[in-house]
């Protein structure tokens, strides 16, 4: 850290008073972020009990909804946090309990922006998993959901959007004049892995990073570079004549790179959806006589359940799965011995401070510097 957060509170002028609206999809994460900000403000001499602003999005019996902010936001630097992937939130609709979809969460976000009524000094949206982020480019006659959503938020007066590990960060080209930060929680992942996984030697001859596909090359290259180890990758051979669930099915995973025999492996991706691709890679690596296999996904959502991962863990195919608290995790997932949660709440609190005080994020937290310190702490530099 290059400057303490409490010093920033006291020495730098803020754009406006901070106000945080944590939508019902992120109440747990919002509480953690708020606690950090309150603690830092008190250390700087400000008696602030909470930065959270109560809000809700009730629905009429017909299913129509509305946004309601329960206290003033006039003149505030407003930060609205939303998890569009939280399917655990339900609402009544003609006697049925409906799970909220990403579309429902996105509509509620727009309702809260409308409820602010233009009274806030500035509106910032923290949307870790981008709405429509997996539909980021057009093939044939298809919609461009993410790009249109970003343009819509810009038209509604949003000044900044903060996302984490966007499926394709190039979607920000749709809004070139709006603030857009794509954050990679690399330091938090490494910190959790070094703290919780014992007996791993992070040396070239005993550890290796493997990219699950060409799209994840950059994030895996970064891990390999900071750890000083070699990297391999898999190429997904697809059947482009067929479409299953909106995608071309994978025919095979072809490995490219040096031998993984006897080495512990780390595989990083942005999302574990069904998890089938990650499991296929793990089994393929084991066939090549790899050692322990640790996987990471910023969004570990497991749409097809956990049973296959339970089996892979019991068979010794996968030794650990890391995932952040940036989206909803089921109680069943949190109870699994192979799952390791990466807490990113403090990082978001730093970002809120940086935006509010209109300083570069590198002045508050430099991930390169912190990673160097972290690796030295564990005797790796």
C-alpha positions as a Markdown table, in Angstrom:
| # | Residue | x | y | z |
|---|---|---|---|---|
| 1 | Unk | 0.0 | 0.0 | 0.0 |
| 2 | Unk | 1.5 | 3.3 | -1.0 |
| 3 | Unk | -0.8 | 5.6 | 1.1 |
| 4 | Unk | -2.9 | 4.7 | 4.1 |
| 5 | Unk | -6.6 | 4.9 | 3.7 |
| 6 | Unk | -7.1 | 7.0 | 6.8 |
| 7 | Unk | -4.5 | 9.5 | 5.6 |
| 8 | Unk | -6.4 | 9.8 | 2.4 |
| 9 | Unk | -9.6 | 10.6 | 4.3 |
| 10 | Unk | -7.8 | 13.4 | 6.2 |
| 11 | Unk | -5.4 | 14.8 | 3.6 |
| 12 | Unk | -7.3 | 14.7 | 0.3 |
| 13 | Unk | -10.5 | 16.6 | -0.4 |
| 14 | Unk | -13.3 | 14.3 | -1.5 |
| 15 | Unk | -15.6 | 15.0 | -4.5 |
| 16 | Unk | -18.7 | 14.8 | -2.2 |
| 17 | Unk | -19.9 | 12.9 | 0.8 |
| 18 | Unk | -20.0 | 9.1 | 0.1 |
| 19 | Unk | -23.3 | 7.3 | 0.0 |
| 20 | Unk | -23.5 | 3.5 | -0.7 |
| 21 | Unk | -26.6 | 1.7 | -1.9 |
| 22 | Unk | -26.1 | -2.0 | -1.6 |
| 23 | Unk | -28.9 | -3.7 | -3.5 |
| 24 | Unk | -30.6 | -6.7 | -1.9 |
| 25 | Unk | -28.3 | -8.9 | -4.1 |
| 26 | Unk | -25.2 | -7.8 | -2.2 |
| 27 | Unk | -26.2 | -7.1 | 1.4 |
| 28 | Unk | -23.4 | -9.2 | 2.9 |
| 29 | Unk | -20.7 | -7.7 | 0.6 |
| 30 | Unk | -22.1 | -4.2 | 1.2 |
| 31 | Unk | -21.9 | -4.6 | 5.0 |
| 32 | Unk | -18.2 | -5.6 | 4.7 |
| 33 | Unk | -17.3 | -2.7 | 2.5 |
| 34 | Unk | -19.2 | -0.3 | 4.8 |
| 35 | Unk | -17.3 | -1.6 | 7.9 |
| 36 | Unk | -13.9 | -0.9 | 6.2 |
| 37 | Unk | -15.0 | 2.7 | 5.2 |
| 38 | Unk | -16.4 | 3.5 | 8.7 |
| 39 | Unk | -13.3 | 2.2 | 10.4 |
| 40 | Unk | -11.0 | 4.3 | 8.1 |
| 41 | Unk | -13.1 | 7.4 | 8.6 |
| 42 | Unk | -13.0 | 7.1 | 12.4 |
| 43 | Unk | -9.2 | 6.7 | 12.3 |
| 44 | Unk | -9.1 | 9.9 | 10.3 |
| 45 | Unk | -11.2 | 11.7 | 13.0 |
| 46 | Unk | -14.6 | 11.5 | 11.4 |
| 47 | Unk | -17.5 | 10.1 | 13.4 |
| 48 | Unk | -19.4 | 8.3 | 10.7 |
| 49 | Unk | -21.7 | 5.5 | 11.8 |
| 50 | Unk | -22.5 | 4.2 | 8.3 |
| 51 | Unk | -22.3 | 5.1 | 4.7 |
| 52 | Unk | -25.1 | 2.7 | 3.7 |
| 53 | Unk | -28.4 | 4.2 | 2.4 |
| 54 | Unk | -31.5 | 2.1 | 2.8 |
| 55 | Unk | -33.4 | 1.3 | -0.4 |
| 56 | Unk | -35.8 | -1.3 | -1.8 |
| 57 | Unk | -37.5 | -2.3 | -5.0 |
| 58 | Unk | -41.0 | -3.5 | -4.0 |
| 59 | Unk | -43.4 | -5.0 | -6.5 |
| 60 | Unk | -47.1 | -4.5 | -7.1 |
| 61 | Unk | -49.3 | -7.6 | -7.2 |
| 62 | Unk | -49.3 | -7.4 | -11.0 |
| 63 | Unk | -45.5 | -7.8 | -11.0 |
| 64 | Unk | -44.6 | -4.2 | -11.8 |
| 65 | Unk | -41.8 | -2.9 | -9.7 |
| 66 | Unk | -40.5 | 0.5 | -8.5 |
| 67 | Unk | -37.3 | 1.8 | -6.8 |
| 68 | Unk | -37.4 | 3.5 | -3.5 |
| 69 | Unk | -34.5 | 5.3 | -1.7 |
| 70 | Unk | -35.4 | 5.9 | 2.0 |
| 71 | Unk | -33.2 | 8.9 | 2.8 |
| 72 | Unk | -31.7 | 11.9 | 0.9 |
| 73 | Unk | -28.9 | 11.4 | -1.6 |
| 74 | Unk | -28.7 | 15.1 | -2.5 |
| 75 | Unk | -25.1 | 16.2 | -3.3 |
| 76 | Unk | -23.7 | 12.7 | -2.5 |
| 77 | Unk | -21.1 | 10.7 | -4.4 |
| 78 | Unk | -23.4 | 7.7 | -4.8 |
| 79 | Unk | -22.1 | 4.2 | -5.2 |
| 80 | Unk | -24.7 | 1.6 | -6.2 |
| 81 | Unk | -23.5 | -2.0 | -5.8 |
| 82 | Unk | -25.4 | -4.8 | -7.5 |
| 83 | Unk | -24.8 | -8.6 | -8.2 |
| 84 | Unk | -26.9 | -9.4 | -11.3 |
| 85 | Unk | -26.0 | -13.1 | -10.8 |
| 86 | Unk | -27.7 | -13.6 | -7.5 |
| 87 | Unk | -30.5 | -16.0 | -8.2 |
| 88 | Unk | -31.3 | -16.6 | -4.5 |
| 89 | Unk | -33.5 | -13.4 | -4.3 |
| 90 | Unk | -37.2 | -14.2 | -5.0 |
| 91 | Unk | -40.4 | -12.3 | -5.5 |
| 92 | Unk | -44.1 | -13.1 | -5.6 |
| 93 | Unk | -45.8 | -13.1 | -9.0 |
| 94 | Unk | -49.4 | -14.3 | -9.2 |
| 95 | Unk | -48.9 | -16.6 | -6.3 |
| 96 | Unk | -45.6 | -18.0 | -7.6 |
| 97 | Unk | -42.1 | -17.5 | -6.1 |
| 98 | Unk | -39.9 | -16.4 | -8.9 |
| 99 | Unk | -36.1 | -16.3 | -8.7 |
| 100 | Unk | -34.6 | -13.0 | -9.9 |
| 101 | Unk | -32.8 | -13.2 | -13.1 |
| 102 | Unk | -30.0 | -10.9 | -14.3 |
| 103 | Unk | -32.7 | -9.0 | -16.2 |
| 104 | Unk | -34.6 | -8.4 | -13.0 |
| 105 | Unk | -31.5 | -7.2 | -11.1 |
| 106 | Unk | -30.6 | -4.8 | -14.0 |
| 107 | Unk | -34.1 | -3.4 | -14.1 |
| 108 | Unk | -33.9 | -2.8 | -10.3 |
| 109 | Unk | -30.6 | -1.0 | -10.7 |
| 110 | Unk | -32.2 | 1.4 | -13.2 |
| 111 | Unk | -35.1 | 2.0 | -10.9 |
| 112 | Unk | -32.7 | 3.0 | -8.1 |
| 113 | Unk | -30.9 | 5.3 | -10.4 |
| 114 | Unk | -34.2 | 6.9 | -11.4 |
| 115 | Unk | -35.2 | 7.2 | -7.7 |
| 116 | Unk | -32.1 | 9.3 | -7.1 |
| 117 | Unk | -33.9 | 11.8 | -9.4 |
| 118 | Unk | -30.7 | 13.6 | -10.5 |
| 119 | Unk | -30.1 | 14.9 | -7.0 |
| 120 | Unk | -26.8 | 13.0 | -6.4 |
| 121 | Unk | -23.5 | 14.8 | -7.1 |
| 122 | Unk | -22.4 | 11.7 | -9.1 |
| 123 | Unk | -23.6 | 8.2 | -9.6 |
| 124 | Unk | -21.1 | 5.3 | -9.7 |
| 125 | Unk | -22.1 | 1.7 | -10.3 |
| 126 | Unk | -20.1 | -1.2 | -8.9 |
| 127 | Unk | -21.3 | -4.3 | -10.9 |
| 128 | Unk | -18.7 | -7.0 | -10.4 |
| 129 | Unk | -20.2 | -9.4 | -12.9 |
| 130 | Unk | -21.3 | -7.3 | -15.9 |
| 131 | Unk | -24.9 | -7.6 | -17.0 |
| 132 | Unk | -24.9 | -9.4 | -20.4 |
| 133 | Unk | -21.1 | -9.7 | -20.1 |
| 134 | Unk | -21.1 | -13.1 | -21.8 |
| 135 | Unk | -23.0 | -11.8 | -24.8 |
| 136 | Unk | -20.1 | -9.3 | -25.6 |
| 137 | Unk | -19.8 | -9.7 | -29.3 |
| 138 | Unk | -22.0 | -10.3 | -32.3 |
| 139 | Unk | -22.0 | -13.4 | -34.5 |
| 140 | Unk | -24.6 | -13.5 | -37.2 |
| 141 | Unk | -28.0 | -11.9 | -36.2 |
| 142 | Unk | -27.5 | -11.5 | -32.4 |
| 143 | Unk | -28.1 | -8.9 | -29.8 |
| 144 | Unk | -25.3 | -7.0 | -28.1 |
| 145 | Unk | -26.6 | -7.0 | -24.6 |
| 146 | Unk | -23.6 | -5.8 | -22.6 |
| 147 | Unk | -22.8 | -2.9 | -24.9 |
| 148 | Unk | -26.4 | -1.7 | -25.0 |
| 149 | Unk | -26.7 | -1.9 | -21.2 |
| 150 | Unk | -23.5 | 0.2 | -20.8 |
| 151 | Unk | -24.8 | 2.8 | -23.2 |
| 152 | Unk | -28.1 | 2.9 | -21.4 |
| 153 | Unk | -26.4 | 3.5 | -18.0 |
| 154 | Unk | -24.3 | 6.2 | -19.5 |
| 155 | Unk | -27.5 | 7.9 | -20.9 |
| 156 | Unk | -29.1 | 7.7 | -17.4 |
| 157 | Unk | -26.2 | 9.8 | -15.9 |
| 158 | Unk | -23.8 | 7.1 | -14.5 |
| 159 | Unk | -20.3 | 8.5 | -14.4 |
| 160 | Unk | -18.2 | 5.4 | -13.5 |
| 161 | Unk | -18.7 | 1.6 | -13.7 |
| 162 | Unk | -16.4 | -0.8 | -11.8 |
| 163 | Unk | -16.4 | -4.4 | -13.0 |
| 164 | Unk | -14.3 | -7.3 | -11.9 |
| 165 | Unk | -12.6 | -9.6 | -14.4 |
| 166 | Unk | -15.0 | -8.8 | -17.3 |
| 167 | Unk | -15.5 | -11.7 | -19.7 |
| 168 | Unk | -14.2 | -9.4 | -22.4 |
| 169 | Unk | -13.2 | -5.9 | -21.2 |
| 170 | Unk | -13.3 | -4.6 | -24.7 |
| 171 | Unk | -17.0 | -4.0 | -24.2 |
| 172 | Unk | -15.9 | -0.7 | -22.6 |
| 173 | Unk | -15.4 | 0.5 | -26.2 |
| 174 | Unk | -19.2 | 1.0 | -26.3 |
| 175 | Unk | -18.8 | 3.8 | -23.8 |
| 176 | Unk | -15.5 | 5.5 | -24.5 |
| 177 | Unk | -16.3 | 8.7 | -22.6 |
| 178 | Unk | -17.6 | 7.1 | -19.4 |
| 179 | Unk | -15.3 | 5.9 | -16.6 |
| 180 | Unk | -14.9 | 2.1 | -16.8 |
| 181 | Unk | -12.5 | 0.1 | -14.5 |
| 182 | Unk | -12.0 | -3.6 | -15.1 |
| 183 | Unk | -10.4 | -4.9 | -11.8 |
| 184 | Unk | -8.4 | -8.1 | -11.5 |
| 185 | Unk | -8.2 | -9.4 | -7.9 |
| 186 | Unk | -4.9 | -11.1 | -8.5 |
| 187 | Unk | -3.3 | -10.1 | -5.2 |
| 188 | Unk | -6.3 | -11.3 | -3.2 |
| 189 | Unk | -6.2 | -14.7 | -5.0 |
| 190 | Unk | -2.5 | -15.2 | -4.4 |
| 191 | Unk | -2.8 | -14.1 | -0.8 |
| 192 | Unk | -5.6 | -16.7 | -0.1 |
| 193 | Unk | -3.8 | -19.4 | -2.0 |
| 194 | Unk | -0.5 | -18.9 | -0.1 |
| 195 | Unk | -2.3 | -18.7 | 3.2 |
| 196 | Unk | -4.6 | -21.7 | 2.9 |
| 197 | Unk | -2.6 | -24.2 | 0.7 |
| 198 | Unk | 0.3 | -25.7 | 2.5 |
| 199 | Unk | 3.2 | -27.7 | 1.2 |
| 200 | Unk | 3.3 | -26.2 | -2.3 |
| 201 | Unk | 6.7 | -25.3 | -3.8 |
| 202 | Unk | 6.2 | -22.3 | -6.2 |
| 203 | Unk | 9.4 | -23.0 | -8.1 |
| 204 | Unk | 9.9 | -23.6 | -11.9 |
| 205 | Unk | 10.5 | -27.3 | -11.5 |
| 206 | Unk | 7.6 | -28.0 | -9.2 |
| 207 | Unk | 4.8 | -25.5 | -10.1 |
| 208 | Unk | 3.2 | -24.4 | -13.3 |
| 209 | Unk | 0.3 | -22.2 | -14.5 |
| 210 | Unk | -2.0 | -23.5 | -17.2 |
| 211 | Unk | -4.5 | -21.4 | -19.2 |
| 212 | Unk | -7.8 | -23.2 | -19.8 |
| 213 | Unk | -8.1 | -21.5 | -23.3 |
| 214 | Unk | -6.8 | -18.7 | -25.4 |
| 215 | Unk | -9.3 | -16.3 | -24.0 |
| 216 | Unk | -7.8 | -16.6 | -20.5 |
| 217 | Unk | -4.2 | -16.2 | -21.6 |
| 218 | Unk | -3.6 | -12.8 | -20.3 |
| 219 | Unk | -4.7 | -13.5 | -16.7 |
| 220 | Unk | -2.7 | -16.7 | -16.6 |
| 221 | Unk | 0.4 | -15.1 | -18.1 |
| 222 | Unk | 0.2 | -12.5 | -15.2 |
| 223 | Unk | 0.1 | -15.3 | -12.6 |
| 224 | Unk | 3.0 | -17.1 | -14.3 |
| 225 | Unk | 5.0 | -13.9 | -14.5 |
| 226 | Unk | 4.7 | -12.8 | -10.9 |
| 227 | Unk | 5.4 | -16.3 | -9.7 |
| 228 | Unk | 8.3 | -16.8 | -12.1 |
| 229 | Unk | 7.1 | -20.2 | -13.4 |
| 230 | Unk | 6.3 | -21.7 | -16.8 |
| 231 | Unk | 2.9 | -21.6 | -18.5 |
| 232 | Unk | 1.0 | -24.0 | -20.8 |
| 233 | Unk | -2.4 | -23.7 | -22.3 |
| 234 | Unk | -5.3 | -25.6 | -23.7 |
| 235 | Unk | -7.0 | -25.0 | -27.0 |
| 236 | Unk | -10.7 | -25.7 | -27.2 |
| 237 | Unk | -11.5 | -27.5 | -30.4 |
| 238 | Unk | -15.2 | -26.8 | -31.1 |
| 239 | Unk | -17.9 | -28.1 | -33.4 |
| 240 | Unk | -18.9 | -24.9 | -35.2 |
| 241 | Unk | -21.6 | -26.7 | -37.2 |
| 242 | Unk | -23.7 | -27.2 | -34.0 |
| 243 | Unk | -25.1 | -24.9 | -31.4 |
| 244 | Unk | -26.0 | -26.2 | -27.9 |
| 245 | Unk | -27.3 | -23.9 | -25.2 |
| 246 | Unk | -26.3 | -20.9 | -27.3 |
| 247 | Unk | -22.7 | -22.1 | -27.8 |
| 248 | Unk | -20.7 | -24.3 | -30.1 |
| 249 | Unk | -19.9 | -27.5 | -28.2 |
| 250 | Unk | -16.3 | -28.4 | -27.3 |
| 251 | Unk | -15.0 | -31.5 | -29.1 |
| 252 | Unk | -11.7 | -31.8 | -27.3 |
| 253 | Unk | -9.2 | -29.9 | -25.2 |
| 254 | Unk | -5.8 | -29.9 | -26.9 |
| 255 | Unk | -2.8 | -29.1 | -24.6 |
| 256 | Unk | 0.1 | -26.9 | -25.8 |
| 257 | Unk | 3.2 | -26.4 | -23.6 |
| 258 | Unk | 5.9 | -28.1 | -21.6 |
| 259 | Unk | 5.4 | -31.3 | -19.6 |
| 260 | Unk | 3.3 | -31.0 | -16.5 |
| 261 | Unk | 4.5 | -34.3 | -15.1 |
| 262 | Unk | 5.1 | -34.1 | -11.3 |
| 263 | Unk | 4.2 | -30.4 | -11.1 |
| 264 | Unk | 1.4 | -28.8 | -9.1 |
| 265 | Unk | -0.9 | -26.8 | -11.5 |
| 266 | Unk | -2.8 | -23.6 | -11.1 |
| 267 | Unk | -5.6 | -22.8 | -13.6 |
| 268 | Unk | -7.4 | -19.4 | -13.6 |
| 269 | Unk | -10.6 | -18.4 | -15.5 |
| 270 | Unk | -13.2 | -15.7 | -15.1 |
| 271 | Unk | -16.2 | -18.0 | -14.5 |
| 272 | Unk | -17.0 | -21.6 | -13.6 |
| 273 | Unk | -20.5 | -22.1 | -15.0 |
| 274 | Unk | -21.3 | -25.7 | -15.4 |
| 275 | Unk | -17.7 | -26.6 | -14.5 |
| 276 | Unk | -17.5 | -29.3 | -17.2 |
| 277 | Unk | -14.6 | -27.6 | -19.1 |
| 278 | Unk | -12.6 | -27.2 | -15.9 |
| 279 | Unk | -13.1 | -30.8 | -14.9 |
| 280 | Unk | -12.2 | -32.0 | -18.4 |
| 281 | Unk | -8.9 | -30.0 | -18.1 |
| 282 | Unk | -8.2 | -31.5 | -14.7 |
| 283 | Unk | -8.7 | -35.0 | -15.9 |
| 284 | Unk | -6.6 | -34.3 | -19.0 |
| 285 | Unk | -3.8 | -32.9 | -16.8 |
| 286 | Unk | -3.9 | -36.0 | -14.5 |
| 287 | Unk | -3.6 | -38.2 | -17.6 |
| 288 | Unk | -0.4 | -36.3 | -18.2 |
| 289 | Unk | 0.8 | -37.1 | -14.7 |
| 290 | Unk | 0.3 | -33.7 | -13.2 |
| 291 | Unk | 0.6 | -33.3 | -9.4 |
| 292 | Unk | -2.0 | -31.4 | -7.4 |
| 293 | Unk | -4.4 | -29.2 | -9.4 |
| 294 | Unk | -5.8 | -25.9 | -8.1 |
| 295 | Unk | -8.4 | -24.0 | -10.0 |
| 296 | Unk | -9.7 | -20.4 | -9.7 |
| 297 | Unk | -12.7 | -18.6 | -11.1 |
| 298 | Unk | -13.7 | -15.1 | -10.1 |
| 299 | Unk | -17.3 | -16.2 | -10.4 |
| 300 | Unk | -17.7 | -19.8 | -9.2 |
| 301 | Unk | -21.5 | -20.3 | -9.9 |
| 302 | Unk | -21.7 | -24.1 | -10.6 |
| 303 | Unk | -24.9 | -24.1 | -12.6 |
| 304 | Unk | -25.0 | -27.9 | -12.7 |
| 305 | Unk | -24.4 | -28.5 | -9.1 |
| 306 | Unk | -21.4 | -29.6 | -7.0 |
| 307 | Unk | -21.6 | -33.4 | -7.3 |
| 308 | Unk | -19.0 | -33.8 | -10.1 |
| 309 | Unk | -16.6 | -31.6 | -8.2 |
| 310 | Unk | -17.2 | -33.6 | -5.0 |
| 311 | Unk | -16.3 | -36.8 | -7.0 |
| 312 | Unk | -13.2 | -35.2 | -8.6 |
| 313 | Unk | -12.0 | -34.0 | -5.1 |
| 314 | Unk | -12.6 | -37.5 | -3.6 |
| 315 | Unk | -10.7 | -39.1 | -6.5 |
| 316 | Unk | -7.8 | -36.6 | -6.0 |
| 317 | Unk | -8.3 | -35.0 | -9.4 |
| 318 | Unk | -8.9 | -31.5 | -8.1 |
| 319 | Unk | -7.3 | -30.4 | -4.8 |
| 320 | Unk | -8.9 | -27.0 | -4.5 |
| 321 | Unk | -11.2 | -24.4 | -6.1 |
| 322 | Unk | -10.9 | -20.7 | -5.4 |
| 323 | Unk | -13.7 | -18.2 | -5.9 |
| 324 | Unk | -14.5 | -14.7 | -4.9 |
| 325 | Unk | -17.4 | -13.3 | -2.8 |
| 326 | Unk | -18.3 | -11.0 | -5.7 |
| 327 | Unk | -21.4 | -13.1 | -6.6 |
| 328 | Unk | -23.8 | -15.3 | -4.8 |
| 329 | Unk | -22.3 | -18.6 | -3.3 |
| 330 | Unk | -24.7 | -21.2 | -2.0 |
| 331 | Unk | -24.4 | -22.4 | 1.6 |
| 332 | Unk | -23.6 | -25.9 | 0.1 |
| 333 | Unk | -20.6 | -24.5 | -1.8 |
| 334 | Unk | -19.3 | -22.6 | 1.2 |
| 335 | Unk | -19.4 | -25.8 | 3.2 |
| 336 | Unk | -17.3 | -27.8 | 0.8 |
| 337 | Unk | -13.7 | -28.7 | 2.0 |
| 338 | Unk | -12.3 | -28.1 | -1.5 |
| 339 | Unk | -13.7 | -24.5 | -1.9 |
| 340 | Unk | -11.6 | -21.5 | -0.8 |
| 341 | Unk | -13.3 | -18.1 | -0.7 |
| 342 | Unk | -11.4 | -15.0 | -1.8 |
| 343 | Unk | -12.6 | -11.9 | 0.0 |
| 344 | Unk | -12.5 | -8.8 | -2.3 |
| 345 | Unk | -14.5 | -6.4 | 0.0 |
| 346 | Unk | -11.5 | -4.4 | 1.2 |
| 347 | Unk | -10.3 | -3.9 | -2.4 |
| 348 | Unk | -13.7 | -2.5 | -3.4 |
| 349 | Unk | -13.6 | -0.2 | -0.4 |
| 350 | Unk | -10.2 | 1.1 | -1.6 |
| 351 | Unk | -11.7 | 1.7 | -5.1 |
| 352 | Unk | -14.6 | 3.7 | -3.6 |
| 353 | Unk | -12.2 | 5.9 | -1.7 |
| 354 | Unk | -10.0 | 6.4 | -4.8 |
| 355 | Unk | -13.0 | 7.4 | -7.0 |
| 356 | Unk | -14.4 | 9.6 | -4.2 |
| 357 | Unk | -11.1 | 11.5 | -3.7 |
| 358 | Unk | -10.4 | 11.6 | -7.4 |
| 359 | Unk | -7.0 | 10.1 | -7.1 |
| 360 | Unk | -5.3 | 7.2 | -9.0 |
| 361 | Unk | -6.0 | 3.8 | -7.5 |
| 362 | Unk | -2.3 | 3.2 | -7.6 |
| 363 | Unk | -1.9 | 5.9 | -5.0 |
| 364 | Unk | -3.9 | 3.8 | -2.6 |
| 365 | Unk | -3.1 | 0.3 | -3.5 |
| 366 | Unk | -0.5 | -0.9 | -5.9 |
| 367 | Unk | -1.1 | -4.6 | -6.7 |
| 368 | Unk | 2.4 | -5.1 | -8.2 |
| 369 | Unk | 4.0 | -3.7 | -5.0 |
| 370 | Unk | 1.8 | -5.7 | -2.7 |
| 371 | Unk | 2.4 | -8.9 | -4.6 |
| 372 | Unk | 6.1 | -8.4 | -4.3 |
| 373 | Unk | 5.8 | -7.9 | -0.6 |
| 374 | Unk | 3.5 | -10.9 | -0.3 |
| 375 | Unk | 5.9 | -13.2 | -2.2 |
| 376 | Unk | 8.8 | -12.0 | 0.0 |
| 377 | Unk | 6.8 | -12.7 | 3.1 |
| 378 | Unk | 6.5 | -16.4 | 2.0 |
| 379 | Unk | 10.1 | -16.6 | 1.0 |
| 380 | Unk | 9.5 | -16.6 | -2.7 |
| 381 | Unk | 11.6 | -13.6 | -3.8 |
